C-alpha cells in the first residue's frame, strides 16, 4: 500500500494578504525567501493556497531543520506542520499508524 500521507508546512503571512494588484509579486518574493531559508530542507514544491503557502516536504523528519529556517523569514506571521491526506475518509482510515500520531490536516485543492 502506498503511503498517501504527505508531510506539509502551512505558512500564514501577514500584510501581504492586504496587497492589491501587486500581491502576487510579494507572494513570489516570500516564496523565494522561504526557498533560501530552507536550502538544507528537501522541498518537493511550494503552493499558493487561499491566502497562505503550503510547502510539500519531499521526506519526513525535516521538521526541526525547517522550523529553524522559517523562524526569521520576514513576512511570515506563523506556520504549522501537518500531514496532507486524501479527501476520502475510508482511505484515511486505511493509512498506517504513523499518520495518526501527528495532527492531521486535510489538504483541500
PLY file of the C-alpha trace (Angstrom):
ply
format ascii 1.0
element vertex 109
property float x
property float y
property float z
element edge 108
property int vertex1
property int vertex2
end_header
0.00 0.00 0.00
1.50 3.38 -0.97
1.91 5.99 1.73
-0.59 8.69 0.88
0.31 10.87 3.85
2.43 13.82 2.76
4.32 15.99 5.23
3.50 19.66 4.79
4.09 23.07 6.33
1.25 25.58 6.20
2.54 29.16 6.20
0.32 32.10 7.06
1.57 35.51 6.10
0.67 38.91 7.46
0.27 42.13 5.50
0.95 40.52 2.13
-2.68 39.37 2.21
-3.76 43.03 2.19
-1.91 43.89 -1.01
-3.92 44.71 -4.10
-2.98 44.01 -7.69
0.69 43.51 -6.83
0.01 40.82 -4.21
1.41 38.09 -6.46
4.74 39.95 -6.59
5.01 39.91 -2.79
3.87 36.28 -2.54
6.53 35.25 -5.06
9.17 37.23 -3.15
8.12 35.44 0.05
8.39 32.08 -1.74
11.91 32.99 -2.89
12.91 33.96 0.66
11.43 30.73 2.03
13.40 28.66 -0.50
16.61 30.43 0.53
15.87 29.90 4.23
15.12 26.20 3.65
18.09 25.46 1.39
19.01 22.47 3.60
15.47 21.04 3.54
14.32 18.75 0.74
11.24 20.56 -0.62
9.01 18.98 -3.22
7.07 22.19 -4.00
5.61 25.37 -2.55
1.97 26.03 -3.43
-0.17 29.14 -3.04
-3.48 28.20 -1.48
-6.16 30.72 -0.47
-4.13 33.31 1.36
-1.39 31.00 2.57
1.50 28.95 1.27
1.81 25.19 1.60
5.23 23.58 1.48
5.21 19.93 0.45
8.22 18.25 2.01
9.92 15.56 -0.05
10.61 13.46 3.03
9.63 13.28 6.69
11.95 14.09 9.58
12.94 17.57 8.43
10.65 19.49 10.76
13.35 20.73 13.18
15.53 21.97 10.34
12.56 23.66 8.66
11.50 25.31 11.93
14.93 26.86 12.40
14.96 28.13 8.82
11.46 29.62 8.85
11.62 31.40 12.21
13.29 34.52 10.84
11.73 34.85 7.39
10.23 38.32 7.07
6.52 38.29 6.21
5.57 35.01 7.89
3.12 35.52 10.74
3.07 31.84 11.75
3.48 28.32 10.38
2.29 24.84 11.30
3.41 21.33 10.46
0.84 18.85 9.27
0.02 15.90 7.11
-1.95 16.11 3.89
-4.19 13.12 3.27
-6.75 12.06 0.70
-10.24 13.55 0.93
-11.73 10.06 1.34
-12.36 9.08 4.97
-12.05 5.36 4.18
-8.61 5.93 2.62
-7.60 7.89 5.73
-8.70 5.01 7.98
-6.55 2.55 5.99
-3.35 4.55 6.50
-0.63 3.19 8.77
-0.48 4.37 12.38
2.24 6.92 11.60
-0.37 9.18 10.03
-2.40 9.19 13.22
0.48 10.08 15.55
0.53 13.70 14.42
-2.24 16.19 13.80
-3.96 15.53 10.50
-4.66 18.34 8.09
-6.89 17.61 5.16
-5.30 19.45 2.28
-8.10 20.62 0.01
-7.35 21.64 -3.54
0 1
1 2
2 3
3 4
4 5
5 6
6 7
7 8
8 9
9 10
10 11
11 12
12 13
13 14
14 15
15 16
16 17
17 18
18 19
19 20
20 21
21 22
22 23
23 24
24 25
25 26
26 27
27 28
28 29
29 30
30 31
31 32
32 33
33 34
34 35
35 36
36 37
37 38
38 39
39 40
40 41
41 42
42 43
43 44
44 45
45 46
46 47
47 48
48 49
49 50
50 51
51 52
52 53
53 54
54 55
55 56
56 57
57 58
58 59
59 60
60 61
61 62
62 63
63 64
64 65
65 66
66 67
67 68
68 69
69 70
70 71
71 72
72 73
73 74
74 75
75 76
76 77
77 78
78 79
79 80
80 81
81 82
82 83
83 84
84 85
85 86
86 87
87 88
88 89
89 90
90 91
91 92
92 93
93 94
94 95
95 96
96 97
97 98
98 99
99 100
100 101
101 102
102 103
103 104
104 105
105 106
106 107
107 108
